[in-house]
Amino acid sequence: MKQFIKYVSSLWLSSLLTSLLAFSIQASLARTLSPSELGEFNGTLSYLLVFGALAGFGVDNALLKIFGKGKTFGNKFGKSVVIYSISTTVISLLLLVFFSTYIFSGVNKDNLFILAPILISLVSFNVRSAVLQVERRYHELALWQIINNGSKLFFILFIFSDYAKPDDIYYLYSLSSLMIFLISISSFTKLYKGKVSNYEPVAIGISPYRVKKVGLLSIPFGLAGIAHTIYFQSDVFLLSYLNSSELAGFYSISLSIITAVYLFPAVIYQKILLPRIHEWSNNDGRKMLNVFQVGNGVMLITGFLAAIAVFILSEPIIKILFGSSYEASIKYLKLLSICIPLRFVISGFGSVLSTGNLIRYKLICMIVVAIFNAVLNVVFIPEYGVYAAITSTVLSEIFLLLLFVFTVFYKLFGMDTFKGWFYFSRGTLNV
C-alpha cells in the first residue's frame, strides 16, 4: 500500500509539473510571438491535434485492457498493436492531406507539413505511456510525462538564447516531436517482439484476427479522444481560420489559464480517485455513492472559489506572465471563468460514468456535446468572433453537465444523485 501511495504521489506531482510546463510553454510563446503569430501557431497546432487523436485511435487504452488479462496473453497482441498504430497514423496523415486540400484549403500547408511529425509523436507518447503502465514503471511514467512538455520548452528556449528566430517555432516543435518518437522506439520494439515486462519473447506472426480485435477494443476510446479533442481544440483553430489569428491568440492565452485550473479536479479524480471508484463500483456501492456526493459538494465550492480568484486576478496574471500585448485576454479570461465550477462538478459525474457499462453513455454524451460545440463555432464565429467561441464553450459545459446529471440520475443513483453534497462531517473522502 505504501508503495502504491508513492506511485500515486509521483504521478500526481508529475501531472502538476507537466501542467506547469504546458503553461510555461504558452507564456514563453506569448513573450516571443505577436498575438497574431501566436493565434496562427496555436490554431495550426489545434487543427493538427484533431488528426492526432486519429493516430493510434485509442490503442493505448486497448493495450492496457489486453494486458489486463495477463502479460503472456498481452504479448500475443504486441505485433497487432504496432500494426494498428502504424495503420491509424497513416490514415490520419491521409485525412490531414484530404481535409487540408478540399475542406480547409486556406490553412498554411507549409506550416502543417513542418508540424506533421506531431502526429507520430502523439501515438508514440501514448503507446510508450501504456507500456510503462503495464510494466508498472510508474516513476519512469511520471518522468515520461514531464519529458513530453519539457522537451518542447527546451527547444523554445533556443529562441531566447538567439540560437533560433521566432519564425523557427514550427521547426523547434517538430524537433521535440521527433525526440519523443525516437525515445519511444524501444517500447514499439518490445511490443513487436512480445517482450513487454521482459517476458520470454512470444513468437507469434501478424494475425488479421488480432489486429481486428485491437481495433474493436480501441474504437470506443478513440471516439472519446476525438470528441474530447474537438471539444477543447476546435474553437482555437476555427477562430483563427474563420475570423482572426490575432483574436485566436488572445483567446488561446485565456483558454490556457482555464485549462491549468482544470488540472485540480482532473488530478483528484483521474490520477487518485478513479482506480478506487472502479473498485467500489464492484465491491462497495455505498462508499462510491458517499464519495460521489461529498465530492460534488467539494468540487462545487472549490470551483466557485477558483472562478472568483481567476476573475479577480485575471489582470495581474495576464500582464505579469504574458505581457501587456495580451491585455485583451483579460476580459476573455473573466468570461471563461464561468466554466470553472461547471467543469469541477463535471469531473465528479464523469468519474462514476467511467465505471461498468456506463462508459458507453458517457461516450455518447461527449460525442453529442462535441458536435454541438463544433456546430456553434462554425455557425457563429465568422460573425461574432471570440465571443461566439466563449459562448459556445460555456453553453457546451452546461449541456455536458446536464447530460451527465441526467445519465447518473436515470442509470445509477436516482434521487441520491442530488443528496448529501454538503455532508462533509461524514468524512467519506478518507479513501
C-alpha positions as CSV (number, residue, x, y, z in Angstrom):
1,M,0.0,0.0,0.0
2,K,2.8,2.4,0.9
3,Q,4.4,1.6,-2.5
4,F,1.1,2.4,-4.3
5,I,0.8,5.7,-2.4
6,K,4.4,6.6,-3.5
7,Y,3.5,5.8,-7.1
8,V,0.3,7.9,-6.9
9,S,2.1,10.8,-5.4
10,S,4.8,10.6,-8.1
11,L,2.1,10.7,-10.9
12,W,0.3,13.5,-9.1
13,L,3.4,15.6,-8.8
14,S,4.4,14.9,-12.4
15,S,0.9,15.9,-13.6
16,L,1.2,19.2,-11.7
17,L,4.7,19.8,-13.2
18,T,3.5,18.8,-16.7
19,S,0.7,21.3,-16.5
20,L,3.1,24.0,-15.2
21,L,5.4,23.2,-18.2
22,A,2.5,23.5,-20.6
23,F,1.6,26.8,-19.0
24,S,5.2,27.9,-19.3
25,I,5.3,27.0,-23.0
26,Q,2.3,29.3,-23.6
27,A,3.9,32.1,-21.6
28,S,7.2,31.7,-23.5
29,L,5.4,31.7,-26.8
30,A,3.5,34.8,-25.8
31,R,6.8,36.6,-25.0
32,T,8.2,35.5,-28.3
33,L,5.3,35.9,-30.8
34,S,2.8,38.6,-31.5
35,P,-0.8,37.8,-30.8
36,S,-1.5,37.2,-34.5
37,E,1.5,34.9,-34.8
38,L,0.6,33.0,-31.6
39,G,-3.0,32.7,-32.8
40,E,-1.9,31.2,-36.1
41,F,0.5,28.8,-34.4
42,N,-2.0,27.6,-31.8
43,G,-4.7,27.4,-34.5
44,T,-2.4,25.2,-36.7
45,L,-1.5,23.1,-33.6
46,S,-5.2,22.7,-32.6
47,Y,-6.0,21.6,-36.1
48,L,-3.3,19.0,-36.1
49,L,-4.3,17.7,-32.7
50,V,-7.7,16.7,-34.0
51,F,-6.0,14.4,-36.6
52,G,-3.5,13.4,-33.9
53,A,-6.4,11.9,-32.0
54,L,-6.9,9.6,-35.0
55,A,-3.2,8.4,-34.8
56,G,-3.4,5.4,-32.6
57,F,-7.1,5.9,-32.2
58,G,-7.4,4.7,-28.6
59,V,-4.8,1.9,-28.9
60,D,-3.1,2.9,-25.6
61,N,-6.3,2.2,-23.6
62,A,-6.9,-1.0,-25.6
63,L,-3.4,-2.1,-24.8
64,L,-4.0,-1.7,-21.1
65,K,-7.2,-3.7,-21.4
66,I,-5.5,-6.5,-23.3
67,F,-2.6,-6.8,-20.9
68,G,-5.1,-6.7,-18.0
69,K,-5.7,-10.4,-18.9
70,G,-2.1,-11.3,-18.3
71,K,1.4,-10.5,-19.7
72,T,1.7,-13.6,-21.8
73,F,-1.8,-13.0,-23.3
74,G,-1.0,-9.4,-23.9
75,N,2.3,-10.1,-25.6
76,K,0.5,-12.2,-28.2
77,F,-1.2,-9.0,-29.4
78,G,2.1,-7.0,-29.4
79,K,2.6,-7.1,-33.2
80,S,-1.0,-6.3,-33.8
81,V,-0.8,-3.2,-31.6
82,V,2.2,-2.0,-33.6
83,I,0.4,-2.7,-37.0
84,Y,-2.7,-0.9,-35.8
85,S,-0.7,2.1,-34.5
86,I,1.1,2.5,-37.8
87,S,-2.1,2.0,-39.9
88,T,-4.1,4.6,-38.0
89,T,-1.2,7.0,-38.1
90,V,-1.0,6.7,-41.9
91,I,-4.8,7.1,-42.2
92,S,-4.6,10.2,-40.0
93,L,-1.9,11.7,-42.3
94,L,-4.0,10.9,-45.4
95,L,-7.1,12.5,-43.8
96,L,-5.0,15.5,-42.9
97,V,-4.0,15.9,-46.5
98,F,-7.5,15.5,-47.8
99,F,-9.1,18.0,-45.3
100,S,-6.4,20.5,-45.9
101,T,-6.8,20.3,-49.6
102,Y,-10.5,20.1,-50.1
103,I,-12.2,21.3,-46.8
104,F,-9.9,23.8,-45.1
105,S,-7.9,24.7,-48.2
106,G,-6.9,28.1,-46.7
107,V,-4.7,26.6,-44.0
108,N,-0.9,27.3,-44.2
109,K,0.2,24.0,-45.7
110,D,3.9,24.8,-45.3
111,N,3.4,25.1,-41.5
112,L,1.3,22.0,-41.5
113,F,4.0,20.0,-43.3
114,I,6.6,21.2,-40.8
115,L,4.5,20.3,-37.8
116,A,3.3,16.9,-39.2
117,P,5.7,14.9,-37.0
118,I,3.4,15.8,-34.1
119,L,1.0,13.1,-35.3
120,I,3.8,10.5,-34.9
121,S,4.8,11.8,-31.6
122,L,1.3,11.6,-30.2
123,V,0.8,7.9,-30.9
124,S,4.4,7.3,-29.7
125,F,3.9,9.1,-26.4
126,N,0.6,7.3,-25.7
127,V,1.9,3.8,-26.6
128,R,5.0,4.2,-24.5
129,S,2.9,5.5,-21.6
130,A,0.7,2.4,-21.8
131,V,3.7,0.1,-21.9
132,L,5.2,1.8,-18.8
133,Q,1.9,1.3,-17.0
134,V,1.8,-2.4,-18.0
135,E,5.3,-2.8,-16.7
136,R,4.4,-0.9,-13.5
137,R,7.3,1.5,-14.1
138,Y,5.4,4.4,-12.6
139,H,8.3,6.6,-11.7
140,E,9.5,6.4,-15.3
141,L,6.0,7.1,-16.4
142,A,6.0,10.2,-14.3
143,L,9.3,11.3,-15.8
144,W,8.0,10.5,-19.3
145,Q,5.1,12.9,-18.8
146,I,7.5,15.6,-17.8
147,I,9.8,15.0,-20.8
148,N,6.9,15.4,-23.2
149,N,6.3,19.0,-22.4
150,G,9.8,19.6,-21.1
151,S,11.3,18.9,-24.5
152,K,9.1,21.5,-26.1
153,L,10.0,24.1,-23.6
154,F,13.7,23.2,-24.0
155,F,13.6,23.8,-27.8
156,I,11.6,27.0,-27.4
157,L,14.3,28.4,-25.1
158,F,16.7,28.4,-28.2
159,I,14.8,31.4,-29.4
160,F,15.6,33.3,-26.2
161,S,19.2,32.4,-26.4
162,D,19.4,33.8,-30.0
163,Y,20.2,30.3,-31.5
164,A,16.9,30.5,-33.3
165,K,14.4,33.1,-34.6
166,P,10.7,33.3,-33.6
167,D,9.8,32.1,-37.1
168,D,11.6,28.8,-36.3
169,I,9.0,27.8,-33.7
170,Y,7.4,25.3,-36.1
171,Y,10.7,23.6,-36.7
172,L,11.5,23.6,-32.9
173,Y,8.2,21.9,-32.1
174,S,8.9,19.3,-34.7
175,L,12.3,18.6,-33.3
176,S,10.7,17.9,-29.9
177,S,8.2,15.6,-31.6
178,L,10.9,13.6,-33.3
179,M,12.7,13.3,-30.0
180,I,9.6,11.8,-28.4
181,F,9.3,9.3,-31.3
182,L,12.9,8.2,-31.1
183,I,12.7,7.6,-27.3
184,S,9.5,5.5,-27.9
185,I,11.0,3.2,-30.4
186,S,12.2,0.8,-27.7
187,S,8.6,0.4,-26.5
188,F,7.4,-0.5,-30.0
189,T,10.2,-2.9,-30.3
190,K,9.2,-4.7,-27.1
191,L,5.6,-4.9,-28.4
192,Y,6.7,-6.3,-31.7
193,K,8.9,-8.9,-30.2
194,G,6.4,-9.8,-27.5
195,K,8.8,-8.9,-24.7
196,V,6.8,-6.4,-22.6
197,S,7.7,-6.8,-18.9
198,N,10.8,-8.6,-20.0
199,Y,9.0,-11.9,-20.7
200,E,10.4,-14.5,-22.9
201,P,9.6,-13.4,-26.5
202,V,6.3,-14.6,-27.7
203,A,6.9,-15.7,-31.3
204,I,3.5,-15.1,-33.0
205,G,3.1,-13.8,-36.5
206,I,0.8,-11.0,-37.6
207,S,-2.8,-12.1,-37.3
208,P,-5.6,-10.2,-39.1
209,Y,-7.9,-11.5,-36.3
210,R,-5.8,-9.9,-33.6
211,V,-5.4,-6.7,-35.5
212,K,-9.2,-6.6,-35.8
213,K,-9.6,-7.4,-32.1
214,V,-7.2,-4.5,-31.2
215,G,-9.3,-2.2,-33.5
216,L,-12.6,-3.2,-31.9
217,L,-11.2,-2.6,-28.4
218,S,-9.7,0.7,-29.4
219,I,-12.7,2.3,-31.2
220,P,-14.6,3.4,-28.1
221,F,-11.5,5.0,-26.6
222,G,-10.6,6.5,-30.0
223,L,-14.1,8.1,-30.3
224,A,-13.8,9.5,-26.8
225,G,-10.4,11.0,-27.7
226,I,-11.8,12.6,-30.9
227,A,-14.8,14.0,-29.1
228,H,-12.5,15.4,-26.3
229,T,-10.1,17.0,-28.8
230,I,-12.8,18.5,-31.0
231,Y,-14.4,19.9,-27.9
232,F,-11.3,21.5,-26.5
233,Q,-9.3,22.4,-29.6
234,S,-11.7,23.2,-32.5
235,D,-12.6,26.7,-31.3
236,V,-9.0,28.0,-31.4
237,F,-8.5,26.7,-34.9
238,L,-11.9,27.9,-36.2
239,L,-11.4,31.3,-34.6
240,S,-8.0,31.6,-36.4
241,Y,-9.3,30.1,-39.7
242,L,-12.8,31.8,-39.9
243,N,-12.2,35.1,-38.2
244,S,-8.8,36.4,-36.9
245,S,-5.5,34.9,-35.9
246,E,-5.0,37.8,-33.5
247,L,-8.2,37.1,-31.7
248,A,-7.3,33.4,-31.6
249,G,-4.0,34.4,-29.9
250,F,-5.8,36.4,-27.2
251,Y,-8.4,33.6,-26.7
252,S,-5.8,30.8,-26.6
253,I,-4.0,32.6,-23.8
254,S,-7.2,32.8,-21.7
255,L,-8.0,29.2,-22.5
256,S,-4.6,28.0,-21.4
257,I,-5.1,29.6,-18.0
258,I,-8.6,27.9,-17.6
259,T,-7.1,24.6,-18.7
260,A,-4.4,24.9,-16.0
261,V,-7.1,25.5,-13.4
262,Y,-8.9,22.4,-14.7
263,L,-5.9,20.3,-13.6
264,F,-7.1,20.3,-10.0
265,P,-10.2,18.1,-10.5
266,A,-8.5,16.1,-13.2
267,V,-5.7,15.1,-10.8
268,I,-8.1,14.4,-8.0
269,Y,-10.4,12.1,-10.0
270,Q,-8.3,10.7,-12.8
271,K,-5.0,10.2,-11.0
272,I,-6.1,9.5,-7.4
273,L,-9.8,8.5,-7.0
274,L,-10.7,6.8,-10.3
275,P,-8.9,3.4,-9.5
276,R,-10.7,3.4,-6.1
277,I,-14.1,4.3,-7.8
278,H,-13.7,1.3,-10.1
279,E,-13.0,-0.9,-7.1
280,W,-16.0,0.5,-5.1
281,S,-18.3,0.1,-8.1
282,N,-17.8,-3.6,-7.9
283,N,-17.5,-4.1,-4.2
284,D,-18.8,-1.2,-2.2
285,G,-21.6,0.8,-3.9
286,R,-22.4,2.8,-0.7
287,K,-18.8,4.0,-0.5
288,M,-18.9,5.1,-4.1
289,L,-22.1,7.0,-3.6
290,N,-20.8,8.7,-0.5
291,V,-17.6,9.8,-2.2
292,F,-19.6,10.9,-5.3
293,Q,-22.0,13.0,-3.2
294,V,-19.4,14.7,-0.9
295,G,-17.0,15.1,-3.9
296,N,-19.6,17.0,-5.8
297,G,-20.1,19.4,-2.9
298,V,-16.3,19.9,-2.6
299,M,-16.0,20.5,-6.3
300,L,-18.8,23.0,-6.4
301,I,-17.4,25.1,-3.6
302,T,-13.8,24.9,-4.8
303,G,-14.9,25.6,-8.3
304,F,-16.7,28.8,-7.3
305,L,-13.7,29.9,-5.2
306,A,-11.3,29.2,-8.1
307,A,-13.6,31.1,-10.5
308,I,-13.7,34.1,-8.2
309,A,-10.0,34.0,-7.8
310,V,-9.4,33.9,-11.6
311,F,-11.9,36.7,-12.2
312,I,-10.3,39.0,-9.6
313,L,-6.6,38.1,-10.5
314,S,-7.1,37.9,-14.3
315,E,-5.5,41.3,-14.9
316,P,-2.2,40.7,-13.0
317,I,-2.0,37.1,-14.3
318,I,-2.1,38.2,-17.9
319,K,0.1,41.3,-17.6
320,I,2.8,39.6,-15.5
321,L,3.0,36.3,-17.2
322,F,2.1,37.2,-20.8
323,G,2.9,40.9,-21.2
324,S,0.9,44.0,-22.0
325,S,0.5,42.9,-25.6
326,Y,-2.1,40.4,-24.4
327,E,-4.3,42.8,-22.3
328,A,-7.3,41.9,-24.5
329,S,-7.1,38.4,-23.0
330,I,-8.2,39.7,-19.6
331,K,-11.9,40.2,-20.4
332,Y,-12.0,36.9,-22.2
333,L,-10.5,35.1,-19.2
334,K,-13.1,36.7,-16.9
335,L,-15.9,35.4,-19.1
336,L,-14.4,31.9,-19.4
337,S,-14.1,31.7,-15.6
338,I,-17.8,31.0,-15.6
339,C,-16.9,27.5,-16.8
340,I,-14.7,26.6,-13.8
341,P,-17.4,25.4,-11.3
342,L,-19.2,23.6,-14.2
343,R,-16.0,21.7,-15.1
344,F,-15.2,20.9,-11.5
345,V,-18.6,19.3,-11.0
346,I,-18.5,17.6,-14.4
347,S,-15.3,15.8,-13.2
348,G,-17.1,14.1,-10.4
349,F,-20.0,13.0,-12.5
350,G,-17.7,11.8,-15.3
351,S,-15.7,9.7,-12.9
352,V,-18.7,7.5,-11.9
353,L,-19.8,7.3,-15.6
354,S,-16.4,5.7,-16.3
355,T,-17.4,2.5,-14.4
356,G,-19.0,-0.7,-15.7
357,N,-21.2,-0.4,-18.8
358,L,-21.9,3.3,-18.1
359,I,-18.8,4.3,-20.2
360,R,-20.9,3.9,-23.4
361,Y,-23.4,6.5,-22.1
362,K,-20.5,8.8,-21.2
363,L,-19.1,8.4,-24.7
364,I,-22.5,9.3,-26.3
365,C,-22.8,12.4,-24.1
366,M,-19.2,13.5,-25.1
367,I,-19.8,13.0,-28.8
368,V,-23.2,14.9,-28.8
369,V,-21.6,17.8,-27.0
370,A,-18.5,17.9,-29.2
371,I,-20.8,18.1,-32.3
372,F,-22.9,20.7,-30.6
373,N,-19.8,22.8,-29.8
374,A,-18.3,22.4,-33.3
375,V,-21.6,23.4,-35.0
376,L,-22.0,26.5,-32.8
377,N,-18.4,27.6,-33.6
378,V,-18.7,27.1,-37.3
379,V,-22.0,29.0,-37.5
380,F,-21.3,31.9,-35.2
381,I,-17.5,32.5,-35.1
382,P,-17.4,34.1,-38.6
383,E,-19.9,36.8,-37.4
384,Y,-19.3,37.2,-33.7
385,G,-15.6,36.1,-33.4
386,V,-14.2,35.4,-29.9
387,Y,-17.5,36.0,-28.1
388,A,-19.0,33.2,-30.1
389,A,-16.2,30.9,-29.1
390,I,-16.6,31.8,-25.4
391,T,-20.4,31.4,-25.6
392,S,-20.2,28.0,-27.3
393,T,-17.7,26.9,-24.6
394,V,-20.0,28.0,-21.7
395,L,-23.1,26.5,-23.3
396,S,-21.3,23.3,-24.1
397,E,-20.1,22.9,-20.5
398,I,-23.7,23.5,-19.3
399,F,-25.0,21.0,-21.8
400,L,-22.4,18.3,-20.9
401,L,-23.2,18.8,-17.2
402,L,-26.9,18.4,-17.8
403,L,-26.4,15.2,-19.8
404,F,-24.1,13.7,-17.2
405,V,-26.5,14.6,-14.4
406,F,-29.5,13.0,-16.3
407,T,-27.4,9.9,-17.1
408,V,-26.3,9.4,-13.5
409,F,-29.8,10.1,-12.2
410,Y,-31.5,7.6,-14.6
411,K,-28.8,4.9,-14.9
412,L,-27.1,4.9,-11.5
413,F,-28.1,6.8,-8.3
414,G,-31.7,8.1,-8.8
415,M,-32.6,10.8,-6.3
416,D,-29.5,10.1,-4.3
417,T,-27.7,11.9,-7.1
418,F,-28.7,15.2,-5.5
419,K,-28.4,14.3,-1.8
420,G,-25.6,14.7,0.7
421,W,-23.4,17.1,-1.3
422,F,-22.5,19.1,1.8
423,Y,-22.4,16.4,4.5
424,F,-18.7,16.9,5.0
425,S,-18.8,15.7,8.6
426,R,-19.3,12.1,7.3
427,G,-15.6,12.0,6.4
428,T,-16.3,10.0,3.3
429,L,-13.3,11.3,1.5
430,N,-11.0,9.4,3.8
431,V,-10.2,7.0,1.0
